[in-house]
Amino acid sequence: MRFLADENLNNHIYRSLLLQRPGLDIVRVQDVGLSGKPDPEVLKWAVAENRILITHDVRTIPPLALEWMNENRPIPGIFLVEQDASLGQIILDLLLVVDASDQSEWDGLMYYLPL
């Protein structure tokens, strides 16, 4: 699986995923030159790079993704992480996704975490 961690994603989630799955293909927005870029640019990059977006931005990403879907534009899978959710549960849920599914199963879908 290929993930893009939004710049607002808690770094403990990012680091824990890499510690528990060292080969996991996850990059951060700030590592690919998208720091401070607007949501449409981040989403466009995620689509172009075939990466599932993981974000805490539950306010602006869902409306943008719905707009794109209504326009029949592709979106990658998107995992929306509630700010007050248990980090341990979020990490376990993401590891479950990695271990029990294929990337293509998430195309065009948005899920709130925890599952």
Phi and psi in degrees as GROMACS dihedral restraints (atoms count N, CA, C in turn):
[ dihedral_restraints ]
;  ai    aj    ak    al  type     phi  dphi    fc
    3     4     5     6     1  -122.1    20    10
    4     5     6     7     1   125.6    20    10
    6     7     8     9     1  -121.7    20    10
    7     8     9    10     1   152.5    20    10
    9    10    11    12     1  -122.8    20    10
   10    11    12    13     1   117.9    20    10
   12    13    14    15     1   -88.8    20    10
   13    14    15    16     1   118.8    20    10
   15    16    17    18     1   -61.1    20    10
   16    17    18    19     1   155.5    20    10
   18    19    20    21     1   -66.0    20    10
   19    20    21    22     1   -17.8    20    10
   21    22    23    24     1   -90.7    20    10
   22    23    24    25     1    -2.7    20    10
   24    25    26    27     1   -68.7    20    10
   25    26    27    28     1   134.8    20    10
   27    28    29    30     1   -55.2    20    10
   28    29    30    31     1   123.9    20    10
   30    31    32    33     1   -64.2    20    10
   31    32    33    34     1   -21.5    20    10
   33    34    35    36     1   -63.5    20    10
   34    35    36    37     1   -35.5    20    10
   36    37    38    39     1   -66.0    20    10
   37    38    39    40     1   -49.8    20    10
   39    40    41    42     1   -56.8    20    10
   40    41    42    43     1   -51.3    20    10
   42    43    44    45     1   -65.8    20    10
   43    44    45    46     1   -39.4    20    10
   45    46    47    48     1   -65.3    20    10
   46    47    48    49     1   -39.7    20    10
   48    49    50    51     1   -61.6    20    10
   49    50    51    52     1   -43.7    20    10
   51    52    53    54     1   -68.6    20    10
   52    53    54    55     1   -34.8    20    10
   54    55    56    57     1   -66.3    20    10
   55    56    57    58     1   -39.1    20    10
   57    58    59    60     1   -87.0    20    10
   58    59    60    61     1   -22.2    20    10
   60    61    62    63     1  -136.0    20    10
   61    62    63    64     1    78.0    20    10
   63    64    65    66     1   -53.8    20    10
   64    65    66    67     1   -29.4    20    10
   66    67    68    69     1   -89.6    20    10
   67    68    69    70     1     4.3    20    10
   69    70    71    72     1   -61.5    20    10
   70    71    72    73     1   134.1    20    10
   72    73    74    75     1   -89.7    20    10
   73    74    75    76     1    87.8    20    10
   75    76    77    78     1  -132.5    20    10
   76    77    78    79     1   130.5    20    10
   78    79    80    81     1  -123.6    20    10
   79    80    81    82     1   156.7    20    10
   81    82    83    84     1  -100.8    20    10
   82    83    84    85     1   149.6    20    10
   84    85    86    87     1   -50.9    20    10
   85    86    87    88     1   -44.0    20    10
   87    88    89    90     1   -68.5    20    10
   88    89    90    91     1   -19.9    20    10
   90    91    92    93     1   -83.2    20    10
   91    92    93    94     1   -15.5    20    10
   93    94    95    96     1  -115.7    20    10
   94    95    96    97     1    19.1    20    10
   96    97    98    99     1    78.6    20    10
   97    98    99   100     1    20.2    20    10
   99   100   101   102     1  -107.1    20    10
  100   101   102   103     1     8.1    20    10
  102   103   104   105     1   -59.2    20    10
  103   104   105   106     1   128.4    20    10
  105   106   107   108     1    80.7    20    10
  106   107   108   109     1    -1.6    20    10
  108   109   110   111     1   -76.4    20    10
  109   110   111   112     1   151.4    20    10
  111   112   113   114     1   -67.5    20    10
  112   113   114   115     1   157.3    20    10
  114   115   116   117     1   -51.5    20    10
  115   116   117   118     1   -43.3    20    10
  117   118   119   120     1   -59.3    20    10
  118   119   120   121     1   -36.0    20    10
  120   121   122   123     1   -68.8    20    10
  121   122   123   124     1   -39.8    20    10
  123   124   125   126     1   -64.0    20    10
  124   125   126   127     1   -46.1    20    10
  126   127   128   129     1   -65.1    20    10
  127   128   129   130     1   -40.9    20    10
  129   130   131   132     1   -60.8    20    10
  130   131   132   133     1   -42.2    20    10
  132   133   134   135     1   -65.3    20    10
  133   134   135   136     1   -41.9    20    10
  135   136   137   138     1   -60.8    20    10
  136   137   138   139     1   -41.0    20    10
  138   139   140   141     1   -64.4    20    10
  139   140   141   142     1   -48.8    20    10
  141   142   143   144     1   -61.2    20    10
  142   143   144   145     1   -34.4    20    10
  144   145   146   147     1   -96.2    20    10
  145   146   147   148     1     2.3    20    10
  147   148   149   150     1    53.4    20    10
  148   149   150   151     1    57.5    20    10
  150   151   152   153     1  -124.1    20    10
  151   152   153   154     1   134.7    20    10
  153   154   155   156     1   -74.7    20    10
  154   155   156   157     1   130.0    20    10
  156   157   158   159     1   -87.9    20    10
  157   158   159   160     1   131.7    20    10
  159   160   161   162     1  -115.7    20    10
  160   161   162   163     1   122.5    20    10
  162   163   164   165     1  -146.1    20    10
  163   164   165   166     1   153.7    20    10
  165   166   167   168     1   -91.3    20    10
  166   167   168   169     1    -6.6    20    10
  168   169   170   171     1   -78.1    20    10
  169   170   171   172     1    75.9    20    10
  171   172   173   174     1   -83.2    20    10
  172   173   174   175     1    -3.1    20    10
  174   175   176   177     1   -92.0    20    10
  175   176   177   178     1   -44.4    20    10
  177   178   179   180     1  -107.0    20    10
  178   179   180   181     1   -26.1    20    10
  180   181   182   183     1   -67.7    20    10
  181   182   183   184     1   -46.4    20    10
  183   184   185   186     1   -57.3    20    10
  184   185   186   187     1   -46.5    20    10
  186   187   188   189     1   -62.6    20    10
  187   188   189   190     1   -38.0    20    10
  189   190   191   192     1   -63.9    20    10
  190   191   192   193     1   -46.0    20    10
  192   193   194   195     1   -63.1    20    10
  193   194   195   196     1   -41.7    20    10
  195   196   197   198     1   -63.6    20    10
  196   197   198   199     1   -39.7    20    10
  198   199   200   201     1   -60.4    20    10
  199   200   201   202     1   -45.9    20    10
  201   202   203   204     1   -62.9    20    10
  202   203   204   205     1   -42.7    20    10
  204   205   206   207     1   -64.1    20    10
  205   206   207   208     1   -39.3    20    10
  207   208   209   210     1   -65.1    20    10
  208   209   210   211     1   -25.0    20    10
  210   211   212   213     1   -91.8    20    10
  211   212   213   214     1     8.1    20    10
  213   214   215   216     1    59.7    20    10
  214   215   216   217     1    29.6    20    10
  216   217   218   219     1   -90.3    20    10
  217   218   219   220     1   143.4    20    10
  219   220   221   222     1   -71.1    20    10
  220   221   222   223     1   148.2    20    10
  222   223   224   225     1  -130.6    20    10
  223   224   225   226     1   150.4    20    10
  225   226   227   228     1   -76.8    20    10
  226   227   228   229     1   173.1    20    10
  228   229   230   231     1   -60.6    20    10
  229   230   231   232     1   148.4    20    10
  231   232   233   234     1  -133.2    20    10
  232   233   234   235     1   127.3    20    10
  234   235   236   237     1  -108.3    20    10
  235   236   237   238     1   117.9    20    10
  237   238   239   240     1   -98.3    20    10
  238   239   240   241     1   115.6    20    10
  240   241   242   243     1  -102.5    20    10
  241   242   243   244     1   116.6    20    10
  243   244   245   246     1   -63.1    20    10
  244   245   246   247     1   137.6    20    10
  246   247   248   249     1   -59.8    20    10
  247   248   249   250     1   -36.1    20    10
  249   250   251   252     1   -94.7    20    10
  250   251   252   253     1     9.2    20    10
  252   253   254   255     1   -73.8    20    10
  253   254   255   256     1   153.6    20    10
  255   256   257   258     1   -64.4    20    10
  256   257   258   259     1   122.6    20    10
  258   259   260   261     1   -60.2    20    10
  259   260   261   262     1   -39.7    20    10
  261   262   263   264     1   -60.2    20    10
  262   263   264   265     1   -42.7    20    10
  264   265   266   267     1   -67.2    20    10
  265   266   267   268     1   -40.6    20    10
  267   268   269   270     1   -60.9    20    10
  268   269   270   271     1   -45.6    20    10
  270   271   272   273     1   -62.1    20    10
  271   272   273   274     1   -45.2    20    10
  273   274   275   276     1   -61.0    20    10
  274   275   276   277     1   -41.7    20    10
  276   277   278   279     1   -64.2    20    10
  277   278   279   280     1   -42.5    20    10
  279   280   281   282     1   -67.1    20    10
  280   281   282   283     1   -37.7    20    10
  282   283   284   285     1   -65.1    20    10
  283   284   285   286     1   -37.7    20    10
  285   286   287   288     1   -61.9    20    10
  286   287   288   289     1   -43.5    20    10
  288   289   290   291     1   -58.7    20    10
  289   290   291   292     1   -45.7    20    10
  291   292   293   294     1   -62.6    20    10
  292   293   294   295     1   -44.1    20    10
  294   295   296   297     1   -79.7    20    10
  295   296   297   298     1   -25.3    20    10
  297   298   299   300     1  -118.5    20    10
  298   299   300   301     1     9.9    20    10
  300   301   302   303     1  -148.3    20    10
  301   302   303   304     1   170.4    20    10
  303   304   305   306     1  -107.6    20    10
  304   305   306   307     1   151.3    20    10
  306   307   308   309     1   -54.3    20    10
  307   308   309   310     1   -41.6    20    10
  309   310   311   312     1   -62.9    20    10
  310   311   312   313     1   -21.1    20    10
  312   313   314   315     1   -66.4    20    10
  313   314   315   316     1   -18.1    20    10
  315   316   317   318     1  -101.6    20    10
  316   317   318   319     1    -5.5    20    10
  318   319   320   321     1   -54.7    20    10
  319   320   321   322     1   130.7    20    10
  321   322   323   324     1    74.3    20    10
  322   323   324   325     1    11.1    20    10
  324   325   326   327     1  -118.2    20    10
  325   326   327   328     1   149.8    20    10
  327   328   329   330     1  -122.9    20    10
  328   329   330   331     1   133.8    20    10
  330   331   332   333     1  -132.1    20    10
  331   332   333   334     1   140.3    20    10
  333   334   335   336     1   -87.9    20    10
  334   335   336   337     1   137.9    20    10
  336   337   338   339     1  -110.1    20    10
  337   338   339   340     1   140.8    20    10
  339   340   341   342     1   -72.4    20    10
  340   341   342   343     1   154.2    20    10
